[in-house]
């Protein structure tokens, strides 16, 4: 019988991970979903036989209320990188990584096809109950697609690091040579030199040019396996100046510029999809959430006009994980543009966030005079979250949130209002 001793780096990470999951509820949240979907795989990761995908770790951090940029999460990320490196350096590690990435590419393609199919069925569904079921299935398919894209990117980076190690044994180097064409940059470019940021239609939200010039500039080739998504689910969009999510003085929207940027983005999406570069198409959608938000309604209209409504659903799904202020800003822009259904869908999808973040989003909506949208957010929250979660949310601002939550619960049902009142009494907030 062969006894395998875990590398010290893997043991350190699994110890941190065990501490994390010990704080999560096994029957609720994302941890409950993962435990139900793949209990054996989760156990292998807790034992150190496999490395848990980082997007799963991020979701469990969200379950227990740990900030993604906090010290506990930062410590876990550092341990994760060290554990992944040690795991990948074991004999056969490169081959296993290449195989896993190949399988995950298949998963990504399937999830993308499934999302597109469900989006088409949702647009044609006349029955409200059927539409609600399809919307639920589409949300899960989009989550599968997003996670698969993130994992392809992560596995590609790990494979690059594994094959680039100067101490790699010759057998590993030989196996990596076969896999290398799928992970090398195409980006004719000389290594080690700084590169200018590409311009044109693919970057319509960052640096617009005339559409004619955009068509003349070929789309930049990015590493195989898809570009690293820059949207909300991958660290959040970069916000310009001031506190995160702060909008500052609202700029005067330029409808001509908004339509031109939207047309450029749709043109680029079609080109990327026609070339099979779906990961980069997803990254392009994420870029929209880091650009001028007043252009989002024009993008929505252009995507629907082009028959790409499923891409708009993907973008709303990404926006649901934005920082609280940015989430509120997107919801406000959609409401101001008369896209009430999109606004409500975004808020419904955002209620799975930690209650502290939802309190911030609610406060930001009120600060922007979007009281109706703040109420819609709380209605969606009390409809799907436990009364105890609502009491925790009320604790962030008892004077303001207790009456708002009770009003929202009253819209849902009298029994939900009664359950919330009980939870508020237990938390000592009933008289707030």
N, C-alpha and C positions, 0 to 999 in steps of 0.2 A: 504493500500500500504506500503510495507516494503522498507525502505531507507537503503541502504548498504553504510557504510562509508569506504573508502579505508584505509588500514593500512598506517601509515606514511611512512614506508619503500617502499611500492609499489608506493605511490604518488611521492616520491623523484625520483625513477627510471623512472617513466613515464614522469616526467618533463624533466629529462635528455634526454630520448628517443625522446620526442617531439622536443626538441632543435636539436637533431641529424637529424631526418628526415626532419625538416624544411630546412636543408641545402642541401638535396638531390633533384635531379630532379625527379618528379613523373612519367615522361615518358621515363626514361633512366636508365641504370645501373641495379644493382641487386634490388634496391628498386622498380624500375619500374616493374621488373619481379614479385616480391612478391605482389605488389599492384594489378597487373593484375590477378595473380593466386588465391589469397585468400583475396579480399578486406575486407570481413566481419571479418575474423580472424585477419587481421592487425589492423582494427579499434578496436576490442576487446582488443588487446594488448596495443594500445595507450590510451584506456580508463582505463586500469588497471584491466580489468576483467580477462585477461589471461597474462601469462608471455611469452614474445617473446623468442624463442630459441636463444641461444647465437650465434650460427653459422650465423643466419640471421643478428644479430647486427654487427658481424664482417664484413659481406659483405657490409652493409650500411656504416660502417666506411671506408671501402675501396673505396666506391663510392665517398665519400666527401674528400678523400685524407688524412684521419687521420691515423697516424702510429698505428699499432696494439699494440705496446709497449709504446706509448706516454702517457702523463699525462691525456689527455681527455679520452682515452680508458681505462686507469687504473681506473680512477674515475668511469666510467660507469660500469666496471666489479665489483667493490666493491659494488656499489648501486644495481647491478643485483643480487649478492649473497644474500644481505640483503632482497631484495624484494621477491626473490624466497623462501627464508626461511619463511617469513611472510605469503606468499601466501599458502605455503604447510601446515602451522600450522592451517589453518582455518578448521572448522568442515567438515569432508569428504575429506580433502586434501590428506590423504594417499591413500584412495580408488581411487581418481581421478588420482593420480600419477601412481598407479599400472595399471590402465586401459589404460592410455596414453602410458605407456611403452609397454604394450602388443600390442597395435595398431601399435606403431612405429616399433616393431619387425617384424610385418607382412609387413609393408612398406619396411623395409630393405631387407627382403627375396624376396619380389616382385622385387625390384630394382636390386638386385643381379641376379635374374633369367633373367630379361629383359636385363641387361648388357651382360650376357653370350650369350643370343639369338642373340642380335645385333652384337656382336663380331664375332659369327659364320657366320652370313649373310654377314658381311663386308668382311671376308676372301674369301667368295665365289662369291662376286659381280664382274662381268666382266666389267660392264659399269661404266665409271668415274663419271658420274652424279649421278648414284645410289649409288656409293661408297661414294661420298661427302655427300649425304643426310644421309646415314647410319652412317657416322662418326659424323655428327652433332647430330643425335639422340642418338648415343652411348655416346657422351660427356655429354648430359643432363642426361642420365640414370646413368652414373657414378657419376655425381654430386648429383643426388637423393640418390644414394647408400651411398655416403660419408656423406651426411648430416644426413641420417637416422641413420647411425652408430654412428655419433657424438651425436645425440639426445638420442639414447638408453643409451649411456655412461652417458650423463648428467642427464637423468631421473633416472638412477640407483643410481647415487651419491646423488641426491636430496631425493630419497626414503630412502636410507640408513640414511641420516641425519634426516629425518622426524621421522622415527621409532625409532631412537636411543635417541631422546630427553627425558631426565628423567622426564620432566614435562608433558609428553603426557598423555592425559586422558585415562581412562581404555578402553573406547569404541574404541579409536584409537589403543591402544595396542592390543586389540583383533583382529581388522582387519589387523594389520600389521603382526600378527602371521601367518595368512594364506598366506600372500605375502612373508614372510621372506625367505622361501627356495629358491626363485628365485633370491635373492640378496645377500645371505650370501656366503662368500668364502667357497670353498669345504674343496686355497692355502696352514685336518689332521694337519694343522699348528697351533701352539699355538699363541694366540693373544698377542700383546705387545712386542714380541721379534723380534729383527732384523733378517732379512732373507738374505741369500746369493743370489746373482743374479743367476737365473738358467742358465745352459749352454747347449750346444748341438745344434742340427740342427735348432731349432726354433730361435736361436740367432746367426745364421751363420755369420752375418755381424759384430758382436761385439767380439766374442770370439770363434774362430774356434777350433774344435777338430777333431780327425780322424773320418771318417764316421762310422766306426764300433762302436766307442764309442757313437756317436750320436744316433745310432739306439738302443743302449742298454739302454740309458737314457730315461725314459718315459717323454712325453711332460708335462710340468707343468700345473696344472689346474688353470685357472684364473677365476675371478668372472663372474657369468652369465651375459648375456647381451653383451658380447664382451669386449675385452681388450680396454683400452683407446688408440686410434690411436696416434702414435707419429710422423706422417708425416707432410708434409708441411702445410696441411689445419688445423692442430691442433697445431700451434705454431712454426712450422719449425723444421728441423732436427738440432741436436746439432752439432756444428762444432768445430773441435779440434784446439785450439790455434789460436792466432792472431785475426785479424779483421774478422767479419762475411763474409763468402764466400771466404776468402783468401785461395789460394791453396798452396802457398809456393813452394819450389822445388818439381817438379813432381817426385814421386817415380817410380822406374822401375817396370812395371807391371810383375806379376808372373802369367803366363797363367795357370799353374797347380793349383795354389791356387785359382785362379778365377773360374776355372771349378769345383773344389771341393766344394767351397762355394756355387756356383750356384746349383750344384746337391743336396747339403744338404738342401738348401732353397726350392727347388721344392719338395723334399721328405717330408719336414715338411708341406708345403702347402697342399699336397695331404692328409696327415694324418689329418690335421686340418679340411679340407673340408669333409673327410669321417666321421668325428665325429660331423659334423654339427656346427663347431666352426668357422663360417665365419668371425666374428668380429676379432678374433685373427689372422686369415689368412690375413686379411687386414692390421692389425698392423705389421705383419711380412714383408709384402711388403714395408710398410713405413720405416721399419728399414733399408732397402737397401739404402735409400737416405741419411742416416746418416753415412754409412760406406764408405769404399774405393770406390770412384767413378769409378776407372779403372776396377772394376769388373762388372759394369752394362752391357756392351756388352755381356759378357759371360752369365749373367743371362737372357738377352733377348733371346739369342740363345737357352738356355736350356728350357725356358718357351715355346717358339714356338715349340721346338722339342717334348715337352710333351703335346702339344695340349692346352696350357694354355695362348694363345696369348691375351685373354681378360685381364688377370692379368697384362701383360706388358702394355696394354693400360691404365689400372688403375694406374700403377706406373707412367707413363708419365703424366697423369692427376694430380697426386699429385705433381710431380716435377715442374709443371707449376706455383705452388704457393710458391716455395722455395724463400728464400732471393735472391736478385739480383745476387750476386756473385756466389752463389751456383747454381742457375739456369744456369748462363753462363758456369759454370764448367761442369755441366751435358751435356749441348748442345755441348760443346767442345769435351768431351769424346766420345759422340756418333758420331760426325763428324769425329774425328780422327780414329774411328774404322770402318768407311765406312758405318755407318747407317744414311745416309743423310735423308731418308724419316722419320725416327724416330725423328731426330733433327728438321726437319721442322715442324712436327706435334707438338712437344713440344713448339716450338716458337710460332706457331699459337695459341695454347691454352693459352700462357702466356700473350697475348696482352691485356687481360681484366684488367690487374693490373694498379695501379695508375701510372701516367706518370713519377713521380719522380723515382719510382722503375725501370721502363723500361729504363730510362736514365742510371741508374747504371748498369743494365744488358748489355746494349749496350756498355758502356765504358769497362766493364769487358771483353766482347768478343773481342773487339779491342786490349785490353792489352794482351790477350792471342794469338794474331795473327789470330783470327778467324773472319776475315773481311767478308767473304762470309756469315757466320751465322749472323753476326750483320746486314748485308744488308737484309737477309731473315726476320729477326725480324722486321725491319722497313717496309718492303713491306707488311707483314701481318698486321702490325699496321695501316698503311694508308689505307689498303683495308677495314678494319672493323670499325675503329674509325673515329669520326667526324674530319673535318679539324681544328676545334678549339682546339681539344685535341692534334693534331699534332703540332699546334703552341705553346701550353703549353709545350709539350715535347721539342721543339726546344729551348725554353727559358732556359732550364737547361744548355745548352752549345751551344749558337747560332753559334759560329764560326765553330764548328765541326758538329752539327746536322742539321743545315739548308740545306747545300748542300746534306747531306746524305738523308734527308727526301724528298727533291725534286727529287733526283735520284730514290728513292723508289716509289714516286707517279707517276713518268714517266713510270715505269714498269706497274703500275696498269692501267692507262688510261690518256689521255690528259685532260679530264675533271677533274679528280681527281688532277692532277698537277695544273690546273687553280684554283680550289677551295682552294688548299693549299696555293698558292701564294697570293690569296686574304686574307686568314686568317693570313698569315705572315705579310702582309702590315698593317692590322688592329692592329696587336700586335706590330708593329714597328720593325719587324725583317726581312723585305724583303731585306734589304741591307746588312745583316750579312754575 
